[in-house]
Amino acid sequence: MTETREEWIRKRAYALWEEEGRPTGRDFTHWEQARAERQALEGSAASPDGKEVKTRKRTASASTANGAIKGSAPRKTAGRKSA
């Protein structure tokens, strides 16, 4: 059974409440934190349950975007002395 977004938020808010020692009057704070965490997960490479990270293919242009070539040694900068 797939968990809905609201169910995930509710369970996470409850877990946050328990982690903080079940304080009174912090339900809105826990709900907002859980909602923000879910939103961050939805925008990341992680799956909604936070357990699996989806991998993204790297293209040749992405790996050489900063000028580095795979397997090459880092460039030395003229004028700099290593400590």
N, CA, C and O atoms as a GROMACS GRO file, in nm:
protein
  332
    1MET      N    1   0.084  -0.118   0.000
    1MET     CA    2   0.000   0.000   0.000
    1MET      C    3   0.089   0.125   0.000
    1MET      O    4   0.184   0.135   0.077
    2THR      N    5   0.056   0.215  -0.085
    2THR     CA    6   0.133   0.338  -0.097
    2THR      C    7   0.081   0.442   0.002
    2THR      O    8  -0.039   0.463   0.017
    3GLU      N    9   0.174   0.505   0.068
    3GLU     CA   10   0.142   0.607   0.167
    3GLU      C   11   0.121   0.741   0.096
    3GLU      O   12   0.200   0.778   0.010
    4THR      N   13   0.017   0.812   0.132
    4THR     CA   14  -0.005   0.943   0.072
    4THR      C   15   0.088   1.045   0.135
    4THR      O   16   0.148   1.021   0.240
    5ARG      N   17   0.098   1.159   0.069
    5ARG     CA   18   0.183   1.267   0.118
    5ARG      C   19   0.141   1.310   0.258
    5ARG      O   20   0.225   1.328   0.346
    6GLU      N   21   0.011   1.326   0.279
    6GLU     CA   22  -0.038   1.371   0.410
    6GLU      C   23  -0.014   1.266   0.518
    6GLU      O   24   0.017   1.301   0.632
    7GLU      N   25  -0.026   1.138   0.484
    7GLU     CA   26   0.003   1.033   0.582
    7GLU      C   27   0.151   1.037   0.623
    7GLU      O   28   0.183   1.022   0.740
    8TRP      N   29   0.239   1.057   0.524
    8TRP     CA   30   0.382   1.064   0.553
    8TRP      C   31   0.410   1.181   0.647
    8TRP      O   32   0.483   1.166   0.745
    9ILE      N   33   0.351   1.296   0.617
    9ILE     CA   34   0.371   1.415   0.701
    9ILE      C   35   0.320   1.391   0.842
    9ILE      O   36   0.385   1.427   0.940
   10ARG      N   37   0.203   1.330   0.853
   10ARG     CA   38   0.144   1.302   0.984
   10ARG      C   39   0.235   1.210   1.066
   10ARG      O   40   0.258   1.235   1.185
   11LYS      N   41   0.285   1.104   1.004
   11LYS     CA   42   0.373   1.011   1.075
   11LYS      C   43   0.505   1.077   1.114
   11LYS      O   44   0.556   1.053   1.224
   12ARG      N   45   0.558   1.159   1.026
   12ARG     CA   46   0.685   1.227   1.057
   12ARG      C   47   0.666   1.329   1.169
   12ARG      O   48   0.750   1.340   1.258
   13ALA      N   49   0.555   1.403   1.165
   13ALA     CA   50   0.527   1.501   1.271
   13ALA      C   51   0.512   1.430   1.406
   13ALA      O   52   0.559   1.480   1.508
   14TYR      N   53   0.448   1.315   1.404
   14TYR     CA   54   0.432   1.237   1.527
   14TYR      C   55   0.569   1.192   1.579
   14TYR      O   56   0.596   1.198   1.698
   15ALA      N   57   0.655   1.145   1.488
   15ALA     CA   58   0.789   1.101   1.528
   15ALA      C   59   0.869   1.218   1.586
   15ALA      O   60   0.940   1.201   1.685
   16LEU      N   61   0.858   1.335   1.526
   16LEU     CA   62   0.927   1.453   1.578
   16LEU      C   63   0.878   1.486   1.719
   16LEU      O   64   0.957   1.518   1.807
   17TRP      N   65   0.747   1.478   1.739
   17TRP     CA   66   0.686   1.504   1.869
   17TRP      C   67   0.740   1.407   1.974
   17TRP      O   68   0.774   1.447   2.085
   18GLU      N   69   0.748   1.279   1.936
   18GLU     CA   70   0.801   1.179   2.029
   18GLU      C   71   0.949   1.203   2.059
   18GLU      O   72   0.992   1.191   2.174
   19GLU      N   73   1.027   1.237   1.955
   19GLU     CA   74   1.170   1.263   1.972
   19GLU      C   75   1.197   1.377   2.068
   19GLU      O   76   1.298   1.378   2.138
   20GLU      N   77   1.106   1.474   2.072
   20GLU     CA   78   1.123   1.590   2.160
   20GLU      C   79   1.064   1.568   2.299
   20GLU      O   80   1.058   1.660   2.380
   21GLY      N   81   1.020   1.446   2.326
   21GLY     CA   82   0.968   1.416   2.460
   21GLY      C   83   0.820   1.446   2.476
   21GLY      O   84   0.774   1.467   2.588
   22ARG      N   85   0.746   1.450   2.366
   22ARG     CA   86   0.600   1.472   2.364
   22ARG      C   87   0.557   1.603   2.431
   22ARG      O   88   0.471   1.603   2.518
   23PRO      N   89   0.618   1.714   2.389
   23PRO     CA   90   0.579   1.843   2.449
   23PRO      C   91   0.440   1.887   2.403
   23PRO      O   92   0.396   1.852   2.293
   24THR      N   93   0.373   1.964   2.487
   24THR     CA   94   0.242   2.016   2.448
   24THR      C   95   0.259   2.149   2.375
   24THR      O   96   0.354   2.223   2.400
   25GLY      N   97   0.167   2.177   2.286
   25GLY     CA   98   0.165   2.306   2.218
   25GLY      C   99   0.264   2.323   2.105
   25GLY      O  100   0.286   2.435   2.058
   26ARG      N  101   0.326   2.215   2.058
   26ARG     CA  102   0.423   2.227   1.950
   26ARG      C  103   0.377   2.153   1.825
   26ARG      O  104   0.457   2.126   1.736
   27ASP      N  105   0.249   2.120   1.818
   27ASP     CA  106   0.198   2.042   1.706
   27ASP      C  107   0.216   2.114   1.572
   27ASP      O  108   0.253   2.051   1.473
   28PHE      N  109   0.192   2.243   1.568
   28PHE     CA  110   0.207   2.318   1.443
   28PHE      C  111   0.353   2.317   1.397
   28PHE      O  112   0.381   2.301   1.278
   29THR      N  113   0.444   2.335   1.491
   29THR     CA  114   0.588   2.336   1.460
   29THR      C  115   0.631   2.201   1.403
   29THR      O  116   0.703   2.196   1.304
   30HIS      N  117   0.585   2.093   1.466
   30HIS     CA  118   0.621   1.959   1.418
   30HIS      C  119   0.560   1.934   1.279
   30HIS      O  120   0.626   1.876   1.192
   31TRP      N  121   0.437   1.976   1.259
   31TRP     CA  122   0.370   1.957   1.130
   31TRP      C  123   0.445   2.034   1.021
   31TRP      O  124   0.469   1.980   0.913
   32GLU      N  125   0.481   2.157   1.049
   32GLU     CA  126   0.552   2.239   0.949
   32GLU      C  127   0.691   2.182   0.919
   32GLU      O  128   0.735   2.185   0.804
   33GLN      N  129   0.759   2.132   1.020
   33GLN     CA  130   0.891   2.073   0.998
   33GLN      C  131   0.876   1.947   0.911
   33GLN      O  132   0.954   1.927   0.818
   34ALA      N  133   0.778   1.864   0.941
   34ALA     CA  134   0.754   1.743   0.863
   34ALA      C  135   0.718   1.778   0.719
   34ALA      O  136   0.764   1.712   0.626
   35ARG      N  137   0.635   1.880   0.701
   35ARG     CA  138   0.596   1.923   0.567
   35ARG      C  139   0.716   1.971   0.488
   35ARG      O  140   0.731   1.940   0.369
   36ALA      N  141   0.804   2.048   0.554
   36ALA     CA  142   0.923   2.099   0.488
   36ALA      C  143   1.018   1.985   0.452
   36ALA      O  144   1.079   1.987   0.345
   37GLU      N  145   1.031   1.885   0.540
   37GLU     CA  146   1.116   1.771   0.511
   37GLU      C  147   1.062   1.693   0.390
   37GLU      O  148   1.139   1.651   0.304
   38ARG      N  149   0.931   1.675   0.384
   38ARG     CA  150   0.870   1.604   0.272
   38ARG      C  151   0.891   1.681   0.142
   38ARG      O  152   0.922   1.622   0.038
   39GLN      N  153   0.875   1.811   0.148
   39GLN     CA  154   0.895   1.894   0.030
   39GLN      C  155   1.040   1.885  -0.018
   39GLN      O  156   1.065   1.879  -0.138
   40ALA      N  157   1.134   1.884   0.075
   40ALA     CA  158   1.275   1.871   0.039
   40ALA      C  159   1.303   1.735  -0.024
   40ALA      O  160   1.379   1.726  -0.121
   41LEU      N  161   1.242   1.630   0.030
   41LEU     CA  162   1.258   1.498  -0.028
   41LEU      C  163   1.204   1.491  -0.170
   41LEU      O  164   1.264   1.431  -0.259
   42GLU      N  165   1.090   1.555  -0.191
   42GLU     CA  166   1.028   1.552  -0.324
   42GLU      C  167   1.114   1.626  -0.425
   42GLU      O  168   1.109   1.595  -0.544
   43GLY      N  169   1.192   1.722  -0.380
   43GLY     CA  170   1.276   1.798  -0.471
   43GLY      C  171   1.417   1.742  -0.484
   43GLY      O  172   1.498   1.794  -0.560
   44SER      N  173   1.447   1.634  -0.408
   44SER     CA  174   1.582   1.577  -0.411
   44SER      C  175   1.584   1.449  -0.492
   44SER      O  176   1.484   1.409  -0.552
   45ALA      N  177   1.698   1.385  -0.492
   45ALA     CA  178   1.713   1.258  -0.562
   45ALA      C  179   1.663   1.142  -0.477
   45ALA      O  180   1.657   1.028  -0.525
   46ALA      N  181   1.627   1.167  -0.352
   46ALA     CA  182   1.580   1.061  -0.264
   46ALA      C  183   1.435   1.025  -0.296
   46ALA      O  184   1.359   1.108  -0.346
   47SER      N  185   1.399   0.903  -0.266
   47SER     CA  186   1.261   0.862  -0.285
   47SER      C  187   1.176   0.923  -0.173
   47SER      O  188   1.231   0.967  -0.073
   48PRO      N  189   1.044   0.926  -0.188
   48PRO     CA  190   0.958   0.987  -0.086
   48PRO      C  191   0.973   0.927   0.053
   48PRO      O  192   0.951   0.996   0.152
   49ASP      N  193   1.009   0.798   0.062
   49ASP     CA  194   1.026   0.739   0.194
   49ASP      C  195   1.163   0.767   0.253
   49ASP      O  196   1.190   0.732   0.368
   50GLY      N  197   1.251   0.831   0.174
   50GLY     CA  198   1.382   0.870   0.222
   50GLY      C  199   1.481   0.756   0.233
   50GLY      O  200   1.592   0.776   0.283
   51LYS      N  201   1.444   0.638   0.188
   51LYS     CA  202   1.530   0.522   0.204
   51LYS      C  203   1.617   0.493   0.083
   51LYS      O  204   1.726   0.437   0.096
   52GLU      N  205   1.571   0.531  -0.033
   52GLU     CA  206   1.642   0.496  -0.156
   52GLU      C  207   1.680   0.621  -0.230
   52GLU      O  208   1.598   0.712  -0.247
   53VAL      N  209   1.802   0.628  -0.275
   53VAL     CA  210   1.846   0.743  -0.352
   53VAL      C  211   1.849   0.704  -0.497
   53VAL      O  212   1.915   0.608  -0.537
   54LYS      N  213   1.775   0.779  -0.576
   54LYS     CA  214   1.773   0.753  -0.719
   54LYS      C  215   1.900   0.810  -0.780
   54LYS      O  216   1.939   0.923  -0.751
   55THR      N  217   1.964   0.732  -0.863
   55THR     CA  218   2.087   0.780  -0.926
   55THR      C  219   2.055   0.851  -1.055
   55THR      O  220   1.961   0.815  -1.127
   56ARG      N  221   2.133   0.951  -1.084
   56ARG     CA  222   2.118   1.026  -1.208
   56ARG      C  223   2.238   0.996  -1.296
   56ARG      O  224   2.351   0.987  -1.247
   57LYS      N  225   2.213   0.980  -1.424
   57LYS     CA  226   2.324   0.954  -1.516
   57LYS      C  227   2.409   1.078  -1.529
   57LYS      O  228   2.359   1.190  -1.536
   58ARG      N  229   2.539   1.056  -1.531
   58ARG     CA  230   2.633   1.167  -1.550
   58ARG      C  231   2.675   1.166  -1.695
   58ARG      O  232   2.709   1.062  -1.751
   59THR      N  233   2.673   1.280  -1.754
   59THR     CA  234   2.717   1.292  -1.892
   59THR      C  235   2.862   1.334  -1.896
   59THR      O  236   2.915   1.385  -1.797
   60ALA      N  237   2.925   1.314  -2.009
   60ALA     CA  238   3.065   1.353  -2.023
   60ALA      C  239   3.082   1.503  -2.000
   60ALA      O  240   3.180   1.546  -1.939
   61SER      N  241   2.988   1.582  -2.049
   61SER     CA  242   3.000   1.726  -2.032
   61SER      C  243   2.986   1.767  -1.886
   61SER      O  244   3.047   1.865  -1.843
   62ALA      N  245   2.906   1.693  -1.808
   62ALA     CA  246   2.890   1.725  -1.666
   62ALA      C  247   3.017   1.694  -1.588
   62ALA      O  248   3.053   1.767  -1.496
   63SER      N  249   3.085   1.585  -1.625
   63SER     CA  250   3.205   1.549  -1.550
   63SER      C  251   3.324   1.636  -1.586
   63SER      O  252   3.420   1.645  -1.509
   64THR      N  253   3.320   1.700  -1.703
   64THR     CA  254   3.431   1.786  -1.743
   64THR      C  255   3.394   1.933  -1.741
   64THR      O  256   3.468   2.017  -1.793
   65ALA      N  257   3.280   1.964  -1.681
   65ALA     CA  258   3.233   2.103  -1.680
   65ALA      C  259   3.329   2.196  -1.608
   65ALA      O  260   3.341   2.313  -1.645
   66ASN      N  261   3.397   2.147  -1.506
   66ASN     CA  262   3.490   2.233  -1.433
   66ASN      C  263   3.632   2.223  -1.488
   66ASN      O  264   3.726   2.273  -1.425
   67GLY      N  265   3.648   2.160  -1.603
   67GLY     CA  266   3.779   2.151  -1.665
   67GLY      C  267   3.858   2.029  -1.623
   67GLY      O  268   3.968   2.006  -1.675
   68ALA      N  269   3.805   1.951  -1.532
   68ALA     CA  270   3.876   1.831  -1.488
   68ALA      C  271   3.852   1.719  -1.586
   68ALA      O  272   3.742   1.704  -1.640
   69ILE      N  273   3.954   1.641  -1.609
   69ILE     CA  274   3.942   1.525  -1.695
   69ILE      C  275   3.956   1.403  -1.607
   69ILE      O  276   4.047   1.394  -1.525
   70LYS      N  277   3.864   1.309  -1.625
   70LYS     CA  278   3.861   1.190  -1.541
   70LYS      C  279   3.996   1.119  -1.546
   70LYS      O  280   4.048   1.092  -1.654
   71GLY      N  281   4.051   1.088  -1.430
   71GLY     CA  282   4.176   1.016  -1.420
   71GLY      C  283   4.300   1.103  -1.425
   71GLY      O  284   4.411   1.052  -1.408
   72SER      N  285   4.285   1.232  -1.448
   72SER     CA  286   4.402   1.319  -1.454
   72SER      C  287   4.435   1.374  -1.316
   72SER      O  288   4.349   1.385  -1.229
   73ALA      N  289   4.559   1.408  -1.299
   73ALA     CA  290   4.603   1.465  -1.172
   73ALA      C  291   4.560   1.610  -1.164
   73ALA      O  292   4.545   1.675  -1.267
   74PRO      N  293   4.539   1.662  -1.043
   74PRO     CA  294   4.500   1.803  -1.030
   74PRO      C  295   4.610   1.894  -1.081
   74PRO      O  296   4.729   1.864  -1.069
   75ARG      N  297   4.570   2.004  -1.138
   75ARG     CA  298   4.667   2.102  -1.192
   75ARG      C  299   4.734   2.177  -1.079
   75ARG      O  300   4.673   2.206  -0.976
   76LYS      N  301   4.859   2.207  -1.100
   76LYS     CA  302   4.931   2.291  -1.003
   76LYS      C  303   4.924   2.434  -1.054
   76LYS      O  304   4.936   2.459  -1.174
   77THR      N  305   4.906   2.527  -0.964
   77THR     CA  306   4.897   2.667  -1.001
   77THR      C  307   5.033   2.731  -0.984
   77THR      O  308   5.097   2.717  -0.880
   78ALA      N  309   5.076   2.802  -1.086
   78ALA     CA  310   5.206   2.870  -1.080
   78ALA      C  311   5.203   2.976  -0.971
   78ALA      O  312   5.103   3.046  -0.954
   79GLY      N  313   5.312   2.989  -0.898
   79GLY     CA  314   5.322   3.092  -0.797
   79GLY      C  315   5.273   3.049  -0.660
   79GLY      O  316   5.296   3.120  -0.562
   80ARG      N  317   5.207   2.936  -0.650
   80ARG     CA  318   5.160   2.889  -0.520
   80ARG      C  319   5.257   2.786  -0.464
   80ARG      O  320   5.305   2.698  -0.536
   81LYS      N  321   5.286   2.798  -0.339
   81LYS     CA  322   5.372   2.702  -0.271
   81LYS      C  323   5.286   2.619  -0.178
   81LYS      O  324   5.198   2.672  -0.110
   82SER      N  325   5.311   2.488  -0.176
   82SER     CA  326   5.233   2.405  -0.084
   82SER      C  327   5.291   2.411   0.055
   82SER      O  328   5.412   2.424   0.074
   83ALA      N  329   5.203   2.402   0.152
   83ALA     CA  330   5.244   2.411   0.292
   83ALA      C  331   5.293   2.280   0.344
   83ALA      O  332   5.332   2.271   0.460
   0.00000   0.00000   0.00000
